[in-house]
Amino acid sequence: MKQKTSLLAAMAATAFICAGVPASAEGFISEVRLGVMDHDSSMFHDSHETSDPDINAEIRFVSPDFLAWAFAPRPLIGGTVNTGNGTSFGYAGLGWTFDLTDAFFIDLTFGGAVHDGSTKGRTATSKDYGCRAQFHESGSIGYRFDKSNALMLTVEHMSNGGLCKRNEGLTNTGIRYAYTF
């Protein structure tokens, strides 16, 4: 639990520090996101892990010019930390945001994750994820209040896609706040 508390504190400090970075044309951080997630959401399957909520933090960077051909995805790093004894993970990848209207948008991500759950069978507090490295993807529908502030309903999923012998994935649902620089 001490390790998770330290990780959670580090994520919160990083998010607050990044939120204080002034926006500029030369800036490399484009957005910071913070949220609360329903861990191992029973919306999609029977939940095995804890019902303690997750804290999610994510930093989005400005899309580099060489990714313009791929609809200009923004590189991202983030983490989802369980506040109890459930699985926590860090992730990195690419995120695409598509405007539906001036206010509504959808957001999709794809990348990889590393977790602290079990890889050698189910335990009292963890599913059997099969291997440490996983795929991570998410989808959100969001609403922008103005050019800087938005709220999103998010579903995120982590699994190894069948690359390891065992593959019990983790699906979280929740709400996140985004601040765009």
Secondary structure, 3 states (H helix, E strand, C coil): CHHHHHHHHHHHHHHHHHHCCCCCCCCCEEEEEEEEEECCCCCCCCCCCCCCCEEEEEEEECCCHHHHHHCCCEEEEEEEEECCCCCCEEEEEEEEEEECCCCEEEEEEEEEEEECCECCCCCCCCCECCCCEEEEEEEEEEEECCCCEEEEEEEEEEECCCCCCCCCCEEEEEEEEEEEC
